[in-house]
Structures are given as C-alpha cells and as structure tokens.
Amino acid sequence: MPLSSHSKALLQIHFCVLLWGLTAILGKMISLPAAALVWWRMLLVSVTALLLPRVWRNLRQLPWRLLAVYAGIGCVVALHWLTFYGAIKLANASVAVTSMALCPIFLAVIEPWIAGRAFDKRELLLGLAVVPGVMLVVGGTPAGMQLGLLVGVLSALLASTFSALNKRYVHEADALTVTAVELGAGTLLMTLVAPLLPHDGVLFPLPGLRDGVLLVFLAYGCTLLPFALSLVALRQISAFTAQLAINLEPIYAIALAALLFGEQRQLDGYFYLGVLIIIAAVIVHPLLARRR
C-alpha cells in the first residue's frame, strides 16, 4: 500500500532529524580540532552553494542591509558550531547534545526580545521546570567533562540566538542564498579568529582520507541534504509537527553515542534522569505554544 504524501513527509522529517543527530557523532569521530572541523564544514557547504547560478542571481538583488544581517547571523552560526564541537572534544557527544536541549529554554527569553513581542509566563515557567534536570545533568557529569558541559551550554545560547534571528529575517530572501551568505561569512570569521585559538602550528590541517570522507558526509549528508528535505517535508506537515520531531534529536544522538562509543559507561544514572526531565520540558514547550 503506497504511503500518503503526509506519511512520506513525516518519514522525511524524522530522517532529517536523524541526520542532524549524526553531526555530534561525526564530530566525535573526526580527529580534527574543533576550529578546523567547523572551517572545513562551512567552506564545503558555502562554496557548493555559491556554485549555483540561482544563488548568484539572488545575491545581486539582495540589499546591503540584509546582506550585512545574514553575514552577522552567519558569524553567530560559526561560533555556535565552534562551541558545539568544542564541547564534544572536551566531554563527549552525549553531553554536547544534552546541552543543545536547552535551546527552547533560551529561546523563551531571547525570541520575544528579538521579535519585539511580550514575554510568555508559561515559557518562563517551563524554563524553571527544566532547572532540576539541568542540576541532575551537571551532577551526573564527571568532573573532567564539566568544562565541556559549560561550553555546550554556551553553544545552546548561541544556537538560540541565531535561530531567533533567522526566524525574523530568513523570509526576506531565498533560503539557499541565505545559507550561502551565512556560511560564507562564518567561514571568513573562522579564518580570521583561527590564529587566536589553540593549534599545533597548522591552522587548518588537510584532513586525511578517513577524516575527509567523514567531513564530506557531514557537509552534504548532514547539512545540505536535510536542509533540502526539511523544506520539502514542510509543504505537507505543519511547523508544529516538524518541531515535535526535531525535539527528538538529542534522543537519537545519545542512543547513537551509546551504541557506537559506549558513552553510557562514562555517565551515571543522574545524568540520564536529568536528560529525561530536560527532553520532557522541551517536548511540552511546543504543546504549550500550540495551546496558546
């Protein structure tokens, strides 16, 4: 029996979420430092996007003000990825993706400020509800990984900021053109700040065969492909349904990390209890928004 267009869209969005969950796993597997990893990822995607004639046609029509806005957002994206992969290198994939589950909590404060709307008390209450989960995660994280957890929280704050900014401005230009500008600006920023970051003498080492294959998959399989698929899926399903699926990303990533790296042996039960509380709060957030 053939699947309906709605069912196909649901499968597509869950496939996208699985691919996004793989970004943490690939970050763990790639041996490059975080800065070099981010630089190569952004360079591959932005150069590929800039090769498309459609992008150049839209770039010529883009006002300078919007160009500057998207470039600024791209710099925030670069810093988010830098701290995200830094958290993986300092701790592990499970700790990094758990930190990202805090994004909706930060958005409850950041998005009203950027969008110019009033704060929602229920969103603030949700932020308070997640505090016990955060405390359990911190208590269940080994002392040697605490710095990675803090860097992951900073990454979640940066992700929330660029998500709120994108939501406000992305509709003003072609999505693929916006991607090219943001990731191109992020690549330039990483090129400029790389000398200030810890390195072994080579700022952007040429990846070996194994790292190169993983980087290509990260850039195209976990960045461009899910971006295109999610746009197609959103033609058939609501943004609310898509958001519920995206909230499962930390679960997919933690399950893959346990399966591939045995990370469940590095973290105790308090960590996973805290993860459950945080994810429950994250899933409740869009339910409250839907109700409103």
PyMOL commands that set and color helices and strands:
alter all, ss='L'
color gray80, all
select helices_A, chain A and resi 5-29+34-50+53-60+64-90+93-100+103-115+121-129+131-139+143-172+175-196+209-233+239-246+249-261+263-265+269-291
alter helices_A, ss='H'
color red, helices_A
deselect
rebuild
show_as cartoon
